[in-house]
């Protein structure tokens, strides 16, 4: 994305969530919404997204809950327990944001991919369950289920990729429960465990890139 650096991309502040748009005006309709992990900001997933889909339009959004020197998507009680009212409020706000951003920039949510890491991935899975119709394709890196109660949502027609780290001792053990949860609601799931901790990198980019190329391609990823 020559001439399209994060540094010279303005931070939009007039929708519910601050965001940067990268790749506007490119040919094709490929689009990725990026939801970062906790304690950082919207710029952190851009390098990974560029490796996954170099020609895509990127909507890099920023969570609204301050944490240390960065942000997160909803409030937490412990590392693995989360404030439910915060999840409900922030998820509803993001559903509206995604629709408004797509309309403003001529993006088709039916063909968009939502890429989330850790707390961002957890917002996306909650979005799928609480506001069906926004997310049709989701790549969730190091996620876990966070909702205490889930509605009887029909997720048929949606695809989700879940990548857990074998050495991610805190969050890795929760990934199978999310696979079961989304599958039970009808989503088509691809699940992978890689030799990693909670950090993400090139192996994740390779798996997500092949998964986006089609259901058959991801079967060849070890």
C-alpha positions in Angstrom: 0.0 0.0 0.0 2.5 2.6 -1.2 1.6 6.1 -0.1 -1.0 4.7 2.3 0.8 4.5 5.6 -0.9 4.5 9.0 0.9 7.7 9.9 -0.6 9.8 7.1 -4.1 8.3 7.3 -6.3 10.6 9.3 -8.1 9.4 12.4 -11.8 9.7 11.9 -13.6 10.9 15.0 -17.1 11.6 13.9 -18.6 8.0 14.2 -19.1 6.0 17.4 -15.5 4.6 17.3 -12.3 6.4 16.1 -11.0 4.7 13.0 -8.5 5.0 10.1 -9.3 4.0 6.5 -6.5 2.7 4.5 -6.7 1.7 0.8 -9.7 3.8 -0.1 -10.3 3.9 -3.9 -8.6 0.6 -4.6 -10.1 -1.7 -7.2 -12.1 -4.6 -5.9 -14.4 -4.9 -3.0 -12.2 -6.8 -0.5 -12.4 -5.1 2.9 -11.1 -6.0 6.4 -12.4 -4.4 9.6 -9.6 -4.6 12.2 -10.2 -4.9 15.9 -7.0 -4.7 18.0 -6.1 -6.4 21.2 -6.2 -4.8 24.7 -3.8 -2.0 25.7 -2.9 -0.9 22.2 -4.6 1.0 19.4 -6.0 0.7 15.9 -2.6 0.8 14.2 -1.3 -2.5 15.6 -3.2 -5.0 13.3 -2.4 -3.1 10.1 0.9 -4.8 9.3 -0.7 -8.2 9.8 -3.7 -7.3 7.7 -1.4 -6.1 4.9 0.3 -9.5 4.9 -3.0 -11.3 4.8 -4.7 -9.2 2.1 -2.3 -6.6 0.5 -4.9 -5.1 -1.8 -7.8 -4.8 0.7 -9.4 -1.7 2.1 -8.7 -1.6 5.8 -11.0 -0.1 8.4 -8.8 0.0 11.5 -11.1 0.8 14.5 -10.1 1.8 18.0 -11.8 0.5 21.2 -13.3 3.1 23.5 -12.3 1.7 26.9 -8.9 3.1 28.1 -6.4 0.6 29.3 -2.8 1.5 30.3 -1.3 3.4 27.3 -4.0 2.1 24.9 -7.5 0.9 24.6 -9.8 -2.1 24.8 -13.3 -3.0 23.6 -15.1 -3.6 26.8 -14.4 -3.6 30.5 -13.0 -6.6 32.3 -13.4 -7.9 35.8 -10.6 -10.4 35.7 -8.4 -11.6 32.8 -11.2 -14.1 31.9 -14.3 -12.5 33.3 -15.9 -9.4 31.7 -18.5 -6.8 32.5 -21.6 -7.9 30.7 -23.3 -4.4 30.5 -20.1 -3.1 28.9 -20.1 -5.9 26.3 -23.7 -5.3 25.4 -23.3 -1.5 25.1 -20.0 -1.6 23.1 -21.2 -4.3 20.8 -24.4 -2.4 20.0 -22.4 0.7 19.3 -20.0 -1.2 17.0 -22.8 -2.7 15.0 -24.1 0.8 14.2 -20.5 1.9 13.5 -19.8 -0.9 11.1 -23.0 -0.1 9.1 -22.3 3.6 9.0 -18.7 3.2 8.0 -19.6 0.7 5.3 -22.3 3.1 3.9 -19.9 6.1 4.0 -17.1 4.4 2.2 -19.1 2.3 -0.2 -18.1 -1.0 1.4 -20.2 -4.2 1.2 -20.5 -5.9 4.6 -21.7 -9.1 2.9 -18.1 -9.4 1.5 -16.2 -7.9 4.4 -14.0 -9.8 6.8 -13.8 -8.9 10.5 -10.3 -9.6 11.8 -9.9 -9.5 15.5 -7.1 -10.3 18.0 -7.8 -11.2 21.7 -10.2 -8.6 23.1 -11.0 -7.5 19.6 -11.8 -11.0 18.5 -14.1 -11.3 21.5 -16.0 -8.2 20.5 -16.5 -9.8 17.0 -17.8 -13.1 18.3 -20.2 -11.1 20.6 -21.2 -9.0 17.6 -22.0 -12.2 15.6 -24.2 -13.5 18.4 -25.9 -10.3 19.5 -26.3 -8.5 16.1 -26.6 -11.1 13.4 -26.3 -9.8 9.8 -23.3 -7.5 10.4 -20.6 -10.1 10.4 -20.6 -12.7 7.6 -16.9 -13.7 7.8 -14.7 -13.5 10.9 -11.1 -14.4 11.6 -10.6 -14.6 15.4 -7.1 -14.8 16.8 -6.6 -16.0 20.4 -10.3 -15.6 21.3 -12.5 -16.9 24.1 -16.3 -16.8 24.7 -17.2 -13.8 26.9 -21.0 -13.6 27.0 -22.7 -15.1 30.1 -25.9 -15.5 28.1 -26.4 -15.8 24.4 -29.6 -15.4 22.4 -30.9 -18.1 20.0 -29.1 -16.5 17.1 -29.1 -18.2 13.6 -25.6 -17.9 12.2 -26.1 -20.1 9.1 -24.3 -18.6 6.2 -21.5 -17.1 8.3 -17.9 -18.4 8.3 -15.4 -18.1 11.2 -11.8 -19.0 11.5 -10.5 -19.5 15.1 -6.8 -19.7 15.8 -5.6 -20.6 19.2 -2.0 -20.8 20.6 -0.9 -24.1 22.0 1.2 -22.3 24.6 -1.4 -19.7 25.4 -2.1 -20.9 28.9 -4.6 -18.2 29.9 -6.8 -18.0 26.9 -6.0 -21.1 24.7 -8.1 -23.5 26.9 -11.2 -21.4 26.2 -11.0 -21.6 22.4 -12.8 -25.0 22.1 -15.8 -23.6 23.9 -16.1 -20.8 21.4 -15.8 -23.3 18.5 -18.7 -25.3 20.1 -20.8 -22.1 20.8 -20.5 -20.7 17.2 -21.0 -24.1 15.6 -24.1 -24.7 17.7 -25.6 -21.5 16.4 -24.9 -22.6 12.8 -21.7 -20.9 11.8 -19.2 -22.8 9.6 -16.1 -23.0 11.7 -12.4 -23.7 10.8 -10.4 -24.2 14.0 -6.6 -24.2 14.2 -4.1 -24.6 17.0 -0.6 -23.4 16.3 2.7 -23.6 18.3 2.5 -20.1 19.7 1.6 -18.3 22.9 -0.9 -15.4 23.0 1.3 -13.4 20.5 0.4 -13.4 16.8 2.6 -13.3 13.7 3.4 -14.8 10.3 1.8 -18.2 10.9 -1.5 -16.5 11.7 -1.2 -14.4 8.5 -0.6 -17.4 6.4 -3.5 -19.4 7.8 -5.9 -16.4 7.5 -4.8 -15.6 4.0 -5.4 -19.2 2.8 -8.7 -19.3 4.6 -9.8 -16.2 2.8 -8.9 -17.8 -0.5 -11.6 -20.4 0.1 -12.6 -23.3 2.2 -10.5 -25.8 0.2 -7.3 -23.8 0.6 -7.2 -23.8 4.4 -7.3 -27.6 4.5 -3.7 -27.6 3.2 -2.4 -25.5 6.2 -0.6 -27.5 8.8 
